[in-house]
């Protein structure tokens, strides 16, 4: 896809300068593009003219072309608001001088810029991989939904973006207020979604107006992220501050009174500090009667370039989402019934679901030299949910459905810390790309229980509804009662507090035995501790520890899970544009409940096997990737059926490792321009 940008910008200077730095050499051509003041220029287009190969500079302004035959090449550097620079570079013995480009903003009319919207990502570095490894060198299926796709499709929620990823689907959207995704047969849950590399919560339906790209790393990622399910991890890459002024204001309008204004403003504060602020408000109705939503979102961020080698990024976002919970049309006598109107609202008139979500992150990047880099992340996320309403509707054959009320409230706080050290070393002729890391998570959650006033209930329920025509409910009930509209008083009973602590260390090495044959190997150790929960009772104003007991009524203590998570992959690249790989990895999942001796259930180890081919054609304008996977859980925990004395077990929390599950499939991705 091609798009032309024409315009005029005011000048801070007239000319750009370019120079060669002979201090660093590497295979192929590499370098960095910056402003005259030393700030990196992101998304500049660098092209090898004779080959037609192009790449974009990363956040630190760097670019790299690998696997080039010896010869003389002309490279062209283009950036919006700057002139076009060309230089001739000679590659000898696979090496060339590093190219450092310093550009001033130009007052002249912008050159025509070609933007390739759907190019292959196989040659791009994947942030979710942590190690700075390009996709082609990863023995794992990867999908990237880039900024152009997000803009072209006017993506509104994360679920809209993930429709572009095969093998990933939204498996549930309970009440229309909380999205849950599945990949390769496994729920992504609350541990598999990350924002800029740090764990985030998908409650309240994640806002997409701030997304630059969405990265999906399929299969087991336990080596890098610890306690995650086996299907995939999703990393949300948000838009970053820029060292030039710009912005965008838009208004989106749609059916059912939908409107959404969005503002995005960015620019420099000084030659070392840049900012970006994204804000949006959304209001919408629905095809369902009485269902409305209101959302407010703000995402400020600041980038501080401490030096050429060190930068610090501060990011914060806040989402307030109020949504009428809608559980659909329900069933009649256990089946769907087309006589129930699609627009019929089954919930009580006062039903509400209010969520508040926030994320804060400090991200430090330091470059020791051309070989070694350090990334440090400290982040937090909060999620608060306040809900009152009637849940799923199940009507009898006459269309009468009782409406029971549920009142709940919860809040969560999670802190995350990470250290990731990456570097390259050589042992003889063998090159190693090393990743060493450590991370920690602390989770604190409160769940509130309520007592709902039932003094006006009839037959033990709030009321009943005639689903074929709610306005005729009174005519179809023996009591003659119509639909209630009052909201019963709900008083707090208890607050249950649960903490979880996770720690992990890991090591990974991408070993380049030859230019064609590579090996990726790594190991991780994870420790997770869940102390006893604490329950506070409002009536007595007292707190008590919820102690788990064994069969002899002795305290079991905190639940502790420990696991080693290995990964091993082989990569063969017969030509630059093709990669064939096989890999094995595992992850573990924590199990609730206890065994027949009242000891906490150990974690289940899930084995994953994957084989695939990644191919690029027509100078990376077309990619065709194929992956086959098999996931085995040979220690599936399920309820114990028979006690040692031969009697049946009626305790749902007493379990055994007696089950097995398996998931397998074939995935094909074709992306082209």
C-alpha positions in Angstrom: 0.0 0.0 0.0 1.3 3.4 -0.9 0.4 6.8 0.5 1.8 10.2 -0.3 2.2 12.9 2.3 2.6 16.5 1.0 2.9 19.6 3.1 4.9 22.5 4.4 6.7 22.8 7.7 8.5 25.7 9.3 12.2 25.6 9.4 14.6 25.3 12.3 17.5 24.9 9.8 18.3 24.6 6.1 20.6 21.6 5.6 21.3 18.2 7.1 24.7 16.7 7.7 25.8 13.1 7.5 29.1 11.6 8.6 30.7 8.2 9.0 31.8 6.8 12.3 34.7 4.2 11.9 34.6 3.2 15.5 32.1 0.3 15.0 31.8 -2.3 12.4 29.3 -5.1 11.9 28.1 -7.4 9.2 26.0 -5.6 6.7 25.1 -1.9 7.0 24.0 -0.4 10.2 23.7 3.0 11.8 21.6 5.7 13.5 19.5 8.6 12.4 19.3 11.7 14.7 18.4 15.3 14.7 21.2 17.9 14.9 20.6 18.1 18.7 21.2 14.4 19.1 17.6 13.2 19.5 16.8 10.0 17.6 14.5 10.1 14.6 12.0 7.3 14.7 10.3 5.8 11.6 12.8 7.4 9.2 12.9 5.4 5.9 16.3 4.0 5.0 16.6 2.3 1.5 19.3 0.5 -0.3 18.6 1.9 -3.7 20.0 -0.8 -5.9 18.3 -3.6 -4.0 15.0 -1.9 -3.3 15.3 -3.0 0.3 13.9 -0.6 2.9 13.6 -0.5 6.7 12.4 2.0 9.3 14.5 3.3 12.1 13.5 2.1 15.6 12.8 4.2 18.7 16.5 5.0 19.2 17.0 5.9 15.6 18.9 2.8 14.7 18.6 0.7 11.5 20.3 -2.5 10.2 20.6 -4.4 6.9 22.1 -7.9 7.3 23.4 -10.6 5.0 24.7 -8.3 2.2 27.1 -9.5 -0.4 30.3 -7.5 -0.8 29.9 -4.5 -3.0 29.2 -0.7 -3.1 25.7 0.4 -2.1 23.9 3.8 -2.1 21.6 4.3 0.8 18.9 6.9 0.9 17.5 8.3 4.2 14.1 10.1 4.3 12.2 11.5 7.2 9.0 13.6 7.3 10.0 17.2 7.6 13.7 16.6 6.6 15.5 16.6 3.3 16.6 13.4 1.5 20.2 12.3 2.1 22.1 9.7 0.1 25.5 8.2 0.8 27.6 5.5 -0.8 28.8 2.7 1.5 31.2 -0.1 0.7 30.8 -3.6 2.2 33.9 -5.7 2.4 34.1 -9.2 3.9 30.4 -8.7 5.0 31.3 -5.5 7.0 30.8 -1.8 6.5 31.4 1.4 8.5 28.5 2.5 10.8 26.4 5.2 9.2 25.4 8.0 11.6 23.0 10.6 10.2 22.3 14.0 11.7 19.4 15.9 10.1 17.9 19.3 10.7 14.3 20.1 10.0 13.9 21.5 6.5 11.8 24.5 5.5 11.3 23.1 2.0 8.3 21.2 0.9 8.3 17.7 2.1 9.6 15.0 -0.2 7.1 12.4 -1.3 7.3 9.6 1.3 6.3 6.1 0.5 4.7 4.3 3.4 4.4 0.5 3.1 1.3 -0.4 5.1 1.4 -4.2 5.3 5.0 -5.2 4.7 6.4 -8.4 6.2 7.4 -8.3 9.8 9.8 -11.3 9.6 12.8 -9.0 9.4 11.7 -6.7 12.2 12.7 -6.8 15.8 9.9 -7.9 18.0 9.6 -6.0 21.4 7.7 -8.9 23.0 10.7 -11.1 22.4 12.8 -9.0 24.8 16.2 -10.0 23.3 16.3 -7.7 20.3 15.9 -10.7 18.0 14.3 -10.3 14.6 11.1 -12.4 13.9 12.9 -14.6 11.4 15.3 -15.8 14.1 12.6 -16.7 16.5 11.5 -20.4 16.5 8.0 -19.4 17.3 5.0 -18.0 15.4 4.7 -14.2 15.6 2.0 -11.8 14.3 2.2 -8.1 14.4 -0.8 -5.8 13.8 0.8 -2.6 12.8 -0.2 1.1 13.0 -1.4 1.2 9.4 -3.8 -1.7 9.9 -5.1 -0.2 13.1 -5.7 3.1 11.3 -7.2 1.6 8.2 -9.7 -0.5 10.1 -10.5 2.2 12.6 -9.8 -0.2 15.4 -11.8 0.8 18.5 -11.0 -2.0 21.0 -8.3 -4.6 21.4 -10.8 -7.2 20.3 -11.1 -5.4 16.9 -7.3 -5.6 16.4 -7.1 -9.2 17.4 -9.6 -10.2 14.6 -6.5 -9.9 12.3 -4.7 -12.7 14.2 -5.4 -16.2 13.3 -5.8 -18.7 16.1 -6.8 -15.9 18.5 -10.4 -15.2 19.3 -12.6 -13.5 21.8 -14.1 -16.4 23.8 -16.3 -14.4 26.1 -17.5 -10.8 26.7 -19.5 -11.3 29.8 -22.3 -8.8 29.9 -20.6 -6.8 27.2 -18.2 -5.3 29.8 -15.1 -7.5 29.9 -13.3 -9.2 27.0 -11.6 -12.5 27.4 -9.5 -14.0 24.6 -8.4 -17.5 23.7 -5.4 -18.7 21.6 -4.6 -22.3 20.6 -7.3 -23.6 22.9 -6.1 -21.7 26.0 -7.6 -18.7 27.8 -5.2 -15.7 27.9 -6.8 -14.7 31.2 -5.4 -11.9 33.2 -1.7 -12.8 32.9 -1.1 -12.9 29.2 -1.7 -9.3 28.1 1.1 -6.8 28.4 1.5 -3.1 27.7 4.9 -2.0 26.6 6.3 -5.2 28.1 4.6 -5.0 31.5 1.6 -7.0 32.6 -1.8 -5.1 32.3 -5.4 -5.9 33.0 -7.9 -6.4 30.1 -10.9 -5.4 32.3 -13.1 -2.6 31.0 -12.2 -3.5 27.3 -8.8 -2.1 26.4 -8.8 1.2 24.5 -7.2 1.1 21.1 -6.7 4.8 20.3 -3.2 4.8 21.8 -2.0 1.7 20.1 1.0 1.8 17.7 1.0 -1.9 17.2 -0.1 -5.2 18.7 2.4 -8.1 18.9 1.3 -11.7 19.4 3.9 -14.2 20.4 2.2 -17.6 20.0 2.9 -20.7 22.0 4.7 -20.9 25.3 6.3 -17.7 26.5 6.9 -18.9 30.1 10.7 -18.5 29.6 10.3 -14.7 29.2 7.2 -14.0 31.2 6.7 -16.7 33.9 3.2 -17.6 34.9 1.3 -17.3 31.6 -1.0 -19.8 29.8 0.2 -21.7 26.8 -1.7 -20.1 24.0 0.0 -16.8 23.4 1.1 -13.5 25.0 -0.1 -10.2 23.6 2.0 -7.1 23.9 0.4 -3.7 23.3 2.9 -1.1 22.0 1.7 2.4 22.6 2.5 5.6 20.7 5.6 7.4 21.9 6.6 11.1 22.3 8.3 12.6 19.3 10.9 15.4 19.0 8.9 17.3 16.4 5.5 19.0 16.7 2.5 17.2 15.4 -0.9 15.9 16.2 -4.3 14.8 15.0 -7.9 15.5 15.9 -10.6 13.2 14.7 -14.3 12.5 15.2 -15.8 9.1 14.7 -19.6 8.8 14.2 -21.6 5.6 13.9 -24.9 3.8 14.3 -26.9 3.8 17.5 -25.8 7.3 18.6 -22.1 6.4 18.6 -19.6 9.3 18.6 -16.0 9.4 19.6 -13.8 12.5 19.4 -10.0 11.8 19.8 -7.1 14.2 20.2 -3.4 13.3 19.8 -0.7 16.0 20.4 3.1 15.5 20.6 6.3 17.5 20.4 9.5 18.6 22.1 9.7 20.4 25.4 13.4 20.8 25.0 16.2 19.1 23.0 16.2 16.3 25.5 12.5 16.0 26.6 9.5 15.3 24.4 5.8 14.7 25.3 2.7 13.1 23.9 -0.9 13.3 25.1 -3.8 11.2 23.7 -7.3 11.7 24.9 -10.7 10.4 23.8 -14.3 10.4 24.9 -16.9 7.9 23.7 -20.6 7.7 24.0 -22.9 5.1 22.4 -26.2 3.4 22.5 -27.0 -0.1 21.2 -29.3 -2.1 19.1 -30.5 -3.4 22.5 -33.0 -1.1 24.3 -31.7 0.8 27.3 -28.1 -0.2 26.8 -25.6 2.7 26.8 -21.9 3.2 27.3 -19.7 6.1 28.2 -15.9 6.0 28.2 -13.2 8.5 29.0 -9.5 7.8 28.3 -6.3 9.8 28.7 -2.7 8.7 28.0 0.1 11.2 28.7 3.7 10.2 28.2 7.1 11.9 28.5 10.5 10.8 27.0 13.7 12.1 28.5 16.9 11.6 26.5 19.4 11.6 29.3 22.2 11.0 26.8 22.9 9.4 23.4 23.0 6.1 25.2 20.3 6.5 27.9 16.6 7.4 27.7 13.8 7.3 30.2 10.2 7.0 29.2 7.3 7.8 31.6 3.9 6.6 30.6 0.5 6.8 32.3 -3.0 6.0 31.1 -6.5 6.0 32.7 -9.7 4.6 31.4 -13.2 5.2 33.0 -15.8 2.9 31.4 -19.5 2.8 32.4 -21.5 0.2 30.5 -25.0 -1.1 30.9 -24.5 -4.9 31.5 -26.2 -6.8 28.7 -26.3 -10.6 28.8 -28.3 -11.0 25.6 -31.7 -12.6 24.9 -31.1 -15.7 27.1 -32.9 -19.0 26.4 -36.4 -20.3 26.4 -36.8 -23.9 27.8 -33.1 -24.3 27.4 -33.0 -23.2 23.7 -32.7 -20.1 21.7 -36.0 -18.7 20.5 -36.3 -16.4 17.6 -39.6 -15.0 18.9 -37.6 -13.1 21.5 -36.9 -9.7 20.1 -33.3 -8.9 19.3 -33.8 -5.5 20.8 -35.3 -6.8 24.1 -33.4 -5.7 27.2 -33.6 -8.4 29.9 -31.7 -6.8 32.7 -33.2 -4.6 35.5 -33.5 -0.9 34.6 -30.9 0.3 37.2 -28.2 -2.2 36.2 -24.7 -0.8 36.0 -21.1 -1.8 35.5 -18.5 0.8 36.3 -14.8 0.3 35.8 -11.7 2.3 36.4 -8.4 1.2 35.0 -5.0 2.8 35.2 -1.4 1.9 34.2 1.8 3.7 35.1 5.3 2.8 33.8 8.9 4.0 34.0 11.0 2.4 31.3 14.8 2.9 31.3 17.0 1.9 28.3 20.8 2.2 28.5 23.3 1.3 25.8 26.6 0.3 27.2 28.2 -0.1 23.8 27.2 -1.5 20.4 26.9 -5.0 21.9 25.3 -4.6 25.3 22.0 -3.0 26.4 20.1 -2.8 29.6 16.3 -2.4 30.0 14.7 -1.7 33.4 10.9 -1.4 33.9 8.9 -0.5 36.9 5.2 -0.4 36.5 1.8 -0.7 38.2 -1.7 -1.3 37.1 -5.1 -0.9 38.9 -8.5 -2.2 38.1 -11.7 -1.4 40.0 -15.1 -2.8 39.1 -18.5 -2.0 40.6 -21.4 -4.1 39.4 -25.2 -4.4 40.2 -27.7 -6.2 38.1 -29.3 -9.4 37.0 -27.2 -12.0 35.2 -28.1 -14.5 32.5 -31.8 -15.1 31.7 -33.2 -18.6 31.5 -36.9 -18.6 30.7 -39.3 -21.6 31.0 -41.3 -22.9 28.1 -43.9 -20.2 28.8 -41.3 -17.4 28.4 -41.2 -16.5 32.2 -37.7 -15.9 33.5 -36.9 -15.1 37.2 -34.5 -12.2 37.7 -32.1 -12.7 40.5 -29.8 -9.8 41.5 -26.0 -9.8 41.9 -24.1 -7.1 43.7 -20.3 -7.2 43.5 -17.3 -5.0 43.8 -13.6 -5.7 43.4 -10.3 -3.8 43.1 -6.9 -5.0 42.1 -3.4 -3.5 42.3 -0.4 -5.1 40.7 3.2 -3.9 40.6 5.9 -5.3 38.3 9.6 -4.9 38.1 12.0 -6.2 35.4 15.6 -6.1 34.4 16.7 -7.3 31.0 20.3 -7.4 29.9 21.0 -8.2 26.2 24.3 -8.5 24.4 26.4 -10.3 21.8 29.6 -12.2 22.3 31.7 -14.6 20.3 33.2 -18.0 21.2 35.6 -18.6 18.3 33.6 -18.3 15.1 30.2 -18.8 16.9 28.1 -15.8 17.7 25.9 -15.6 20.8 23.0 -13.2 21.3 22.3 -13.4 25.0 19.4 -12.4 27.2 19.6 -12.4 31.0 16.7 -11.2 33.0 14.9 -11.1 36.3 11.3 -10.0 37.2 8.9 -9.7 40.1 5.2 -9.2 40.5 3.2 -8.3 43.5 -0.6 -8.6 43.3 -3.1 -7.3 45.8 -6.9 -7.8 45.3 -10.0 -7.1 47.3 -13.4 -8.8 46.7 -16.5 -7.4 48.4 -19.6 -9.4 49.3 -23.0 -7.8 49.8 -26.4 -8.6 51.3 -29.3 -7.4 49.1 -32.5 -6.4 50.7 -35.1 -9.1 49.8 -38.1 -7.8 51.7 -40.0 -7.1 48.5 -39.1 -10.3 46.7 -41.8 -12.7 45.6 -41.0 -16.4 45.4 -37.4 -15.8 46.5 -36.5 -13.6 43.5 -36.4 -9.9 42.7 -39.1 -10.3 40.0 -39.9 -12.2 36.8 -40.0 -11.1 33.2 -42.0 -12.2 30.2 -39.3 -12.4 27.6 -41.5 -12.3 24.5 -42.9 -8.9 25.5 -41.7 -7.5 28.8 -44.4 -4.8 28.9 -47.0 -7.6 29.2 -45.3 -9.4 32.1 -48.2 -8.7 34.5 -50.7 -10.4 32.2 -48.6 -13.6 32.1 -47.9 -14.0 35.8 -50.3 -15.6 38.3 -49.4 -12.9 40.8 -50.3 -10.2 38.4 -47.1 -8.3 39.3 -45.4 -6.2 36.6 -41.7 -5.5 36.4 -40.1 -3.8 39.3 -38.0 -0.6 38.8 -36.7 0.0 42.4 -33.1 -0.7 43.3 -32.9 -2.7 46.6 -30.5 -1.6 49.3 -27.3 -3.6 49.2 -25.1 -3.6 52.4 -21.5 -4.7 52.6 -20.9 -8.0 54.4 -17.3 -8.9 53.9 -14.1 -7.9 52.2 -11.7 -10.7 51.2 -8.1 -9.7 50.5 -5.7 -12.0 48.5 -2.0 -11.4 47.7 0.2 -13.2 45.2 4.0 -12.8 44.9 5.9 -14.0 41.9 9.7 -14.0 41.2 11.6 -15.3 38.3 15.1 -15.4 36.7 15.9 -16.5 33.2 18.7 -17.0 30.6 18.4 -17.3 26.8 21.0 -17.7 24.1 20.6 -17.4 20.4 23.6 -19.3 19.0 24.6 -18.6 15.4 26.6 -21.7 14.5 26.7 -20.5 10.9 24.8 -17.9 9.0 22.3 -20.5 8.0 22.0 -22.6 11.2 21.0 -21.2 14.6 20.0 -22.6 18.0 17.9 -20.9 20.6 18.1 -22.3 24.1 16.9 -21.0 27.5 15.8 -21.8 31.0 13.7 -20.0 33.6 13.0 -20.6 37.3 9.7 -19.2 38.7 8.6 -19.0 42.3 5.1 -18.1 43.2 3.7 -17.7 46.7 0.0 -17.1 47.7 -0.4 -16.4 51.4 -3.6 -17.1 53.3 -6.4 -14.7 52.4 -7.8 -12.3 55.0 -11.5 -11.7 55.5 -12.9 -8.5 57.1 -16.5 -8.6 58.4 -18.2 -5.2 58.4 -20.9 -6.1 61.0 -18.3 -7.0 63.7 -15.5 -4.7 62.4 -13.1 -7.7 62.7 -10.5 -9.3 60.4 -9.6 -13.0 60.3 -7.1 -15.1 58.4 -8.6 -17.7 56.2 -6.4 -20.7 57.1 -6.3 -23.8 54.9 -6.3 -27.0 56.9 -5.3 -30.6 56.2 -7.2 -33.7 57.1 -6.1 -33.5 60.7 -7.1 -29.8 60.9 -3.5 -28.6 60.9 -2.7 -25.4 59.0 -1.2 -26.0 55.6 0.3 -22.5 55.3 0.9 -20.4 52.2 0.5 -22.1 48.8 3.8 -22.2 47.0 4.4 -23.1 43.3 7.9 -23.6 41.8 8.8 -24.6 38.3 11.6 -24.7 35.7 10.6 -23.6 32.2 13.0 -24.6 29.4 12.9 -23.7 25.7 14.9 -25.2 22.9 14.7 -24.4 19.2 16.5 -25.1 15.9 16.5 -22.6 13.1 17.7 -23.2 9.5 17.8 -20.4 7.0 18.9 -21.7 3.6 18.5 -18.2 2.1 18.1 -14.8 3.6 14.3 -14.7 3.0 13.4 -18.1 4.4 13.5 -19.7 7.8 12.6 -23.2 8.9 12.3 -24.0 12.6 11.3 -26.6 15.3 11.0 -25.8 19.0 10.0 -27.3 22.3 9.0 -25.3 25.4 6.8 -25.7 28.4 4.9 -23.6 30.9 3.2 -24.3 34.1 -0.2 -23.4 35.4 -1.1 -23.1 39.1 -3.9 -25.4 40.4 -6.5 -24.6 43.0 -7.7 -27.1 45.6 -5.9 -29.9 47.4 -5.2 -33.6 47.1 -6.5 -36.5 49.2 -4.0 -35.6 51.9 -5.2 -32.0 52.0 -1.9 -30.8 50.5 -2.1 -28.0 47.9 -2.2 -29.2 44.4 1.1 -28.9 42.6 1.3 -27.0 39.3 0.6 -28.7 36.0 3.4 -28.8 33.4 2.3 -28.2 29.9 4.5 -29.3 27.0 4.5 -27.5 23.7 5.9 -28.5 20.3 6.0 -26.3 17.2 7.4 -26.4 13.7 7.1 -23.8 11.0 8.4 -22.0 7.9 8.7 -18.2 7.5 9.1 -16.9 3.9 9.5 -13.5 2.4 9.0 -12.7 -1.3 9.5 -9.7 -3.6 11.9 -7.7 -1.4 9.8 -8.4 1.8 6.6 -7.2 0.2 4.9 -10.5 0.6 5.3 -13.0 3.5 3.9 -16.5 3.8 4.3 -18.2 7.2 3.1 -21.6 8.2 3.1 -23.1 11.8 2.0 -26.4 13.2 1.7 -26.8 17.0 0.9 -29.5 19.6 0.2 -28.7 23.2 -0.1 -31.5 25.8 -1.1 -31.3 29.4 -0.5 -34.7 30.9 -1.2 -33.6 34.5 -4.7 -32.1 34.3 -6.2 -31.6 37.7 -9.8 -32.6 38.2 -12.1 -33.6 41.0 -11.2 -36.8 42.8 -13.9 -39.3 42.1 -13.3 -42.1 44.7 -11.8 -41.7 48.2 -9.3 -44.2 49.5 -12.0 -45.9 51.5 -13.9 -46.6 48.3 -16.7 -44.1 48.8 -17.5 -41.3 46.4 -16.0 -37.9 46.9 -18.4 -35.0 47.1 -15.7 -32.3 47.8 -15.2 -30.3 44.6 -11.9 -28.9 46.0 -10.4 -32.3 46.5 -8.6 -33.1 43.2 -6.2 -35.5 41.5 -4.0 -35.5 38.4 -6.0 -38.0 36.4 -6.9 -36.1 33.3 -5.1 -35.2 30.0 -5.8 -32.5 27.5 -4.3 -31.8 24.1 -4.5 -29.0 21.5 -3.1 -29.0 18.0 -3.5 -27.0 14.8 -2.1 -25.5 11.7 -1.8 -21.8 11.1 -1.2 -20.0 7.8 -0.4 -16.3 7.6 -0.1 -14.4 4.3 0.7 -10.7 4.4 1.5 -8.5 1.4 1.6 -5.1 -0.1 
